């Protein structure tokens, strides 16, 4: 899925490196899958980045403005995502979810590691 077509997946559909001009690899896709896990597990209907900046504010001024908000948010990596509701699935799930959103791609699991972890959790 690694692509620069961010219009398809929203401003937070990839890892931060996909938006900050840094080189990126397949690990840039891991937060995209994490978004799906978080939205389903937390019953919020929004991903953790939207929750952090406020769902109503995210697209208030359009798609491009939301992308700029995301870029500003992730530039320095000084943000803390929360996964309200995920605790009901246990600490291992929360740990996996947090690792999928790691700012540094080297700290993120690979897709194979995510699949193995999910298999262990089920």
C-alpha positions in Angstrom: 0.0 0.0 0.0 2.9 2.4 0.4 1.9 5.3 -1.7 1.9 9.1 -1.7 -1.8 9.3 -2.6 -2.9 10.5 0.8 -6.3 11.6 -0.5 -7.5 8.0 -0.4 -6.9 7.4 3.3 -7.0 10.8 4.9 -4.3 12.8 6.4 -3.6 10.2 9.1 -3.7 7.1 6.9 0.0 6.5 7.0 2.9 6.9 9.4 4.2 10.4 10.0 7.2 9.9 7.8 4.9 9.7 4.8 3.9 13.4 5.4 7.1 15.0 6.6 9.2 14.3 3.5 11.3 11.6 5.1 12.0 8.3 3.4 9.4 5.7 4.2 8.9 2.0 3.8 6.1 -0.5 4.3 6.1 0.3 8.0 4.4 3.5 7.0 1.3 1.4 6.4 1.2 0.0 9.9 -0.6 3.0 11.5 -3.2 2.7 8.8 -4.1 -0.8 10.0 -3.8 0.5 13.6 -6.5 3.0 12.7 -8.8 0.2 11.8 -8.1 -1.7 15.0 -8.5 1.5 17.1 -11.8 2.5 15.5 -13.3 -0.9 16.0 -11.9 -1.7 19.4 -12.6 1.7 20.9 -16.1 2.1 19.4 -15.3 5.7 18.8 -15.7 5.9 15.0 -12.6 8.0 14.9 -8.9 7.2 14.8 -6.6 8.3 17.6 -5.2 11.3 15.8 -8.7 12.7 15.2 -9.5 12.1 18.9 -6.3 14.0 19.8 -7.1 17.1 17.8 -10.9 16.9 18.2 -13.2 15.2 15.7 -15.2 18.3 15.0 -12.1 20.4 14.4 -10.2 17.9 12.1 -12.0 18.7 8.9 -13.6 22.1 9.8 -11.7 23.9 7.1 -11.4 21.1 4.6 -9.3 18.1 3.7 -6.1 20.1 3.0 -6.3 21.9 6.3 -6.7 18.6 8.1 -3.5 17.4 6.4 -1.7 20.5 7.6 -2.9 19.9 11.2 -1.7 16.4 11.0 1.7 17.5 9.7 2.1 20.0 12.5 1.1 17.4 15.0 3.6 14.8 14.0 6.6 17.0 13.1 8.4 16.6 16.3 6.7 13.4 17.6 5.7 15.2 20.8 2.2 13.8 21.1 0.6 11.1 23.1 -2.2 9.0 21.5 -4.8 7.4 23.7 -7.0 4.4 22.9 -10.0 4.8 25.2 -11.9 1.6 25.4 -9.1 -0.6 24.2 -8.3 -1.7 27.7 -11.2 -4.2 27.7 -9.1 -6.3 25.3 -6.2 -6.5 27.7 -2.7 -5.0 28.1 -1.2 -7.0 25.2 -3.7 -5.6 22.8 -3.1 -2.1 24.1 0.7 -2.6 23.8 0.2 -3.8 20.2 -2.0 -0.9 19.3 0.5 1.6 20.8 3.4 0.0 18.9 1.5 0.3 15.6 1.4 4.1 16.1 5.0 4.5 17.2 6.4 7.8 15.7 9.6 6.1 14.8 9.0 3.5 12.1 11.8 1.3 13.5 9.7 1.0 16.7 6.7 -0.3 14.8 6.0 -4.0 14.2 6.1 -5.4 10.7 2.8 -6.6 9.1 3.9 -10.2 9.8 4.5 -9.3 13.5 1.1 -7.7 13.8 -0.5 -10.7 12.3 1.3 -13.0 14.7 0.4 -10.9 17.7 -3.3 -10.8 16.7 -3.3 -14.5 16.2 -1.9 -14.9 19.8 -4.6 -12.6 21.1 -7.5 -14.6 19.5 
